[in-house]
Amino acid sequence: MLGGFGPPGMPQNLTGALLRRGVKDLTVIVNRLDSSWSAADPGKLLERGFVRKVCCAFSASPHPSQVTEFERLHEAGLFEAELIPQGTMVERMRAAAAGIGAFYTPTGVGTEIAEGKEHKVINGRTYILEYPLPADYAFIRATRADTFGNLQYHMTQRNFNPVMAMASKNTFAEIEESIEEPGCLDPDHIHTPGIFIDRIVKIPPPPEGLWTFPSERRDR
Amino acid sequence: MEKQPLDRQTICNRLAMEFENDWVVNLGIGMPTLCANVPFGDRDIILQSENGLVGYGPLAKEGEENKNLVDAGAQYVTTRPGTAIVHHVDSFTIIRGGYVEVTVLGAYEVAENGDFASWKTAGRKGGGIGGAMDLAVGAKRVWITMAHTTRDGKPRLLKRCNLPLTAVGVVSMVATDYGLFEITSGGFVLKEFAPGYTPEEIQEITEATLTISPDLRKFQTRNK
C-alpha cells in the first residue's frame, strides 16, 4: 500500500528506496498511480516494470484528453489493474484492519463493478458484498512522530494513511518535520498510534526530500 | 435574440444558486469545482472533499499555498474558521452515510431514467472512478454539469446511457451549455434555456424527449 492523495501524504522517499532496490512482481494498492509530481512517485514503479498488479480508484486520467504513461502500459497489458470505487477501497482496508470478514455496500450496484458479486436486498435496498483488502507492507508519510511510532499528520496529508497503517502487517512511515522523545506529543492529538507503525524515518527537507508540487499543476 | 451557449462558470453558477444554507456540498473534479467560485452571500455552504476536508475555504493565492492542503482535484485550497480534517474512512462515512446534501459531478452521458456515465470512455481499458460511485449512491441529490453534446456534436442527454454506468437512477438535475433540465419520473424537463435558443432547437441536439416546463424561462444568472 502506498499512501497519499495527490502529493500530500505520499511516501516519495520510501518509494524512492523501493525504486533503487528494484523489487519485482509487486501488487500495489494506491488511490492513483501518479507519476508527474516527482522522480519518486508511485507511478515510477510501474514505468520501471516492478508491478504485476495494481488496485486503484483511477486506472486512467479523469481527463480523457490526458493519456498517462500508466494507461499506455495498462493498454499494452504489462500489468493487471483492479479498479475499485474509492469509498469501497477504504472500507475494504478498514475491514482488513478490523477483522471484518466482508461487508455489503450500495456503491457500484447496477454497474460493471457489481458484476459477479453477491447481491443482497436489506430493508428494500440492494447491496453488493465486498471483501477485505489487506497488505504485507504500507508506506506512508506523516509530519511528526515519537520514537514509539505515534504519528501526527498535517492537514490533508492524513487521507488514506491511518487506514493503510492499520490494514498492513508492516507499516513504514517517513516523517517530514521531527521525531520526538516519547511524551513530547500530546496523547489527545495522536492520529495514528504507534502500535500500527513498525519503522519510522526522518526525511530531508525539499528538494532532497522531494514533495515538490509546482503551482502550474493547478487545474484552474 | 442572439444565440449564445452558456460558458462553464455561468452553468456552475446556476447550480450553486440552488445550494441552501448549511448544506454539505461535494464538488467533483473539473468543471463542478467552479461552483465554489460563487459568492454565497449569507448562505453558509460547507464544502466537503473526498480526501477528508470538511468546510474548506477558497483556492489558495499564488505563493500562499500549504503543500499539505489540497482538495479532491489536488488543487491548493485554504482552511476557514470551522474547517475540520478527517481521514479517508471517515470522509466516505460522510459521503455514503447521507450527510452530503448534494454532489455536483461531471459526466459523459446522462439518461432520462437518471442513470449517468462518468468513469470510462469508449475504447479505453482503464477508467477513473475515484469517489464518484460512492457519492452517487450516498449523496441526497446528484446534479450533473456537462457539455450538452460531444465535441463532434453527438447528444449526451440520452434515452439510455451507452457507456459503463457510474450509478443507476440517481440524477435529478442537469445543467449544460444549452439549459437547465430536471429529471422526473417522466424523463427530462427543460426548465431554462440558453439565450436565443428555442425548445425545438434544444430538442434537436438532445436524444431523449424533452418535456417543456410550464414555467419555462431564460437561464437564470442572478442569485435568488
Contacts between the chains, C-beta under 8 A, distances in Angstrom:
chain1	res1	chain2	res2	distance
A	5	B	50	7.5
A	5	B	51	4.2
A	5	B	70	7.7
A	5	B	72	8.0
A	5	B	74	7.8
A	5	B	88	7.4
A	6	B	51	7.3
A	6	B	70	4.8
A	6	B	74	3.4
A	7	B	67	7.0
A	7	B	70	7.5
A	7	B	74	7.3
A	8	B	51	7.7
A	8	B	67	7.0
A	8	B	68	4.5
A	8	B	69	7.2
A	8	B	70	5.8
A	9	B	68	7.6
A	57	B	128	7.6
A	57	B	129	5.5
A	57	B	130	5.2
A	57	B	131	7.4
A	58	B	126	8.0
A	58	B	127	7.8
A	58	B	128	4.3
A	58	B	129	7.1
A	58	B	130	6.0
A	59	B	125	7.7
A	59	B	126	3.3
A	59	B	127	6.1
A	59	B	128	7.3
A	60	B	120	7.5
A	60	B	124	5.9
A	60	B	125	7.8
A	60	B	126	3.6
A	60	B	127	5.3
A	60	B	128	5.3
A	61	B	128	6.4
A	62	B	29	5.7
A	62	B	30	6.8
A	62	B	128	4.1
A	62	B	130	6.6
A	63	B	30	7.0
A	64	B	121	4.9
A	64	B	124	7.5
A	70	B	126	7.6
A	71	B	124	7.4
A	71	B	125	7.6
A	71	B	126	5.4
A	74	B	125	5.7
A	74	B	126	5.2
A	75	B	124	7.9
A	75	B	125	5.2
A	75	B	126	7.7
A	81	B	126	6.2
A	83	B	126	7.0
A	83	B	127	5.9
A	83	B	129	5.9
A	84	B	129	7.4
A	85	B	129	5.0
A	85	B	130	7.9
A	85	B	131	7.2
A	85	B	132	7.6
A	85	B	133	4.0
A	85	B	134	5.5
A	86	B	50	6.2
A	86	B	88	7.7
A	86	B	92	7.0
A	86	B	129	7.0
A	86	B	130	5.4
A	86	B	131	4.3
A	86	B	134	6.4
A	87	B	92	3.6
A	87	B	95	6.0
A	87	B	96	5.6
A	87	B	131	6.1
A	87	B	133	7.5
A	87	B	134	3.2
A	87	B	138	7.6
A	88	B	133	7.6
A	88	B	134	7.0
A	90	B	88	4.5
A	90	B	89	5.0
A	90	B	92	5.6
A	91	B	89	7.0
A	91	B	92	6.7
A	93	B	89	7.7
A	94	B	89	5.1
A	105	B	96	7.3
A	106	B	96	7.4
A	106	B	137	4.5
A	106	B	138	7.7
A	107	B	96	6.7
A	107	B	133	5.0
A	107	B	134	4.8
A	107	B	137	5.4
A	107	B	138	7.6
A	108	B	133	5.2
A	109	B	137	7.1
A	109	B	167	7.9
A	109	B	168	6.8
A	110	B	115	7.9
A	110	B	165	6.1
A	110	B	167	6.9
A	110	B	168	3.5
A	110	B	169	8.0
A	111	B	133	6.7
A	111	B	164	6.6
A	111	B	165	4.7
A	111	B	166	6.6
A	111	B	167	6.9
A	111	B	168	7.5
A	112	B	164	5.0
A	112	B	165	7.7
A	113	B	129	7.6
A	113	B	133	6.7
A	143	B	68	7.5
A	153	B	68	8.0
A	154	B	68	4.6
A	155	B	66	6.1
A	155	B	68	4.2
A	155	B	69	4.2
A	155	B	79	7.7
A	155	B	85	6.1
A	156	B	49	7.9
A	156	B	51	4.9
A	156	B	52	6.0
A	156	B	53	5.9
A	156	B	68	6.1
A	156	B	69	5.6
A	156	B	70	5.7
A	156	B	85	6.5
A	157	B	68	4.4
A	158	B	52	5.8
A	158	B	85	6.2
A	158	B	86	7.5
A	158	B	87	4.9
A	158	B	88	7.9
A	159	B	51	4.7
A	159	B	52	5.8
A	159	B	87	6.6
A	159	B	88	5.3
A	160	B	87	7.6
A	160	B	88	4.9
A	161	B	87	7.2
A	162	B	87	4.5
A	162	B	88	7.9
A	162	B	89	7.7
A	163	B	87	6.4
A	163	B	88	6.1
A	163	B	89	5.1
A	191	B	87	7.4
A	211	B	67	6.2
A	213	B	65	7.8
A	213	B	67	5.6
A	213	B	76	7.9
A	215	B	62	6.3
A	215	B	65	6.6
A	215	B	76	7.4
A	217	B	74	7.1
A	218	B	59	7.9
A	218	B	75	5.3
A	218	B	76	7.0
A	219	B	29	7.4
A	219	B	30	7.1
A	219	B	33	7.2
A	219	B	73	5.5
A	219	B	74	8.0
A	219	B	75	5.7
A	220	B	33	7.0
A	220	B	34	7.5
A	220	B	59	7.7
A	220	B	75	7.1
